[in-house]
Amino acid sequence: MELALSPNWGRCLMEAHPDLSDERRNALLQSLTAVGLSKPIGYLPLYTIEKFLRLSPEALADDAAKRCLATVQFDAAACCIKSGALYAYHRQALASVLQENAATVRAAGLPLDPDEFVSQIATVWFEEQHLAYPVIAAAFGDKA
């Protein structure tokens, strides 16, 4: 799951494995391609997209838009991921997760609006001990 990875994981992975197998490439892309009703949010670091997958964030955003997903790109200065990141999300599915967990979302000081929620979690790295973490994990499709 994305939340368990450090904000620098893409850079470390690139240095260790510069040539990806199709299987590994697809596994990384699944962070975005699996976004939908059961996985409302996904992201990939811009470094991973550009250097590791050798794709453009715009191409991935266009692909997500064709699947009726919202996307937002954050540069390094505006994101808790060192290189910046591209987020893709299913607004309705995310709204459902947020409403189901409204009390926790409010108590954690997070917005209930899906667009604002994505902006908040892209900006601030939440540790596992944080009150918001279970809601963020659920938004990323982690049902554990």
DAKA-V555627 format. One record per residue. N is the residue number from 1. NEAR is the number of other C-alpha atoms within 12 Angstrom. Layout:
# DAKA-V555627
N/NEAR  N/NEAR
This chain:
# DAKA-V555627
1/24  2/33  3/32  4/17  5/20  6/20  7/31  8/26  9/26  10/31  11/27  12/19  13/25  14/23  15/16  16/12  17/18  18/18  19/16  20/21  21/13  22/11  23/12  24/18  25/24  26/16  27/18  28/27  29/32  30/24  31/33  32/41  33/33  34/25  35/34  36/28  37/25  38/23  39/33  40/41  41/49  42/46  43/48  44/48  45/44  46/36  47/32  48/36  49/33  50/23  51/24  52/30  53/32  54/19  55/22  56/22  57/32  58/20  59/19  60/34  61/30  62/21  63/21  64/31  65/23  66/14  67/21  68/21  69/32  70/32  71/36  72/35  73/33  74/29  75/22  76/20  77/15  78/21  79/29  80/29  81/35  82/27  83/28  84/30  85/43  86/42  87/45  88/46  89/41  90/35  91/32  92/25  93/27  94/39  95/28  96/22  97/34  98/35  99/22  100/17  101/26  102/22  103/18  104/22  105/30  106/19  107/15  108/24  109/17  110/31  111/27  112/30  113/22  114/32  115/27  116/20  117/34  118/39  119/30  120/27  121/36  122/37  123/25  124/23  125/26  126/27  127/19  128/15  129/13  130/19  131/20  132/30  133/26  134/25  135/40  136/44  137/32  138/30  139/43  140/38  141/29  142/21  143/15  144/12
